[in-house]
Amino acid sequence: MEIGLADAVAALRDELLEAAARGVGQDVEFKVGAVELEFAVELRKSAEAKAGFKAWVVSAEAQGAVEQGRTHRVTISLQPRQRGGGDWTVGRTRG
């Protein structure tokens, strides 16, 4: 299964939104700090990619099957923020 790097980050965003929705009205809330993501990616030429290459996340199962020289480790640090610029919290009361 091929997962684009943008899709992996979007999945994380969806999980954070789900966690926040589940926490509405709870007595405890958590401020979300920096989120570190580390991926093994494979760069491949793609007709779809405007720059000519696209980064595909390599699953742990598939990583052994891909040549080590063709995979790269990528670490991304994201700081989740609310649309207006405030800190993102899980368990906050909406409204």
N, C-alpha and C positions, 0 to 999 in steps of 0.2 A: 504494500500500500504506500503510495506516495503522498506526503504531506508537505505543502509549501510552508516556508518559514512564516509568511504572513498569516496562513491558516492556523499555525501553532500559536502565534501571539493572540489571534482572535479567539481561539479556544480558551486561552487563559483569561481574557477579558470576560468571556461568557461565564466562566467559573466564578470569577470575582463578583459579577452581578448576581449570580445565583446565591452565593454565600451571603451577600448583603440582603437579598430578598428574604432568605430564610431567617435572618437575624432581626428583622423588623419587630419591634416591641419587646425584645429580650432585655433583661436587666443589665447584661454585660455587653459592651461594645469594644471592638478592637480597632485601633488606628492601623491602617495598612502602611507598612514601611516599604523600603526598596524591595523589589522582587527580582531575584537573580534567576535567569534561565540559561541553561547550558545545553547546547545541541551538538550532535555530530551531524554535519551536513555534507552533502555531496553536491558539487557544482557540475551541472550538465548544460550543454548547449540546448537551447530550446527555441523553436520557431515562434513560440508565444511570447517569450521574454524580449522586450524591446532592446535591451542591452546585449542580448545574445546568450546570456547565461541565467539560470534560475537556481536558487538554493533549495534543495529538498532535504527535509529532516529525515535522518536515517534511524530507524528503530533499532533497539538493542539487539533484536533477533537478526536483523538484516545487516548490521554493521560488520559482523564477521565475514559475511559473504562478499562485501564490497572491499576492494583493494584499499589497504591502509593509506596509501599515497594519494588516493582520490577523495578521502574524507578529511574534513577539517573540523576542529572544535571552535564553536562560536559561543561566546558568553554575552548575554544581553542583560543590562540592568535597567529596569523600568521603575518609575516612581508613580504609582497610581494617584491621580488627582480627580476631584470632581470637576465637572464642566466649568463652573465658575472659578475654579482655582483652589478650592478648599481641600483639606485632607480627606482622603477616602477612608470611610470607616465601615466595618462589618458589624451589624447589630444596631445600627442607628434607627431612630424613629423618623419616619418620613413625614414631610409636611411641616 
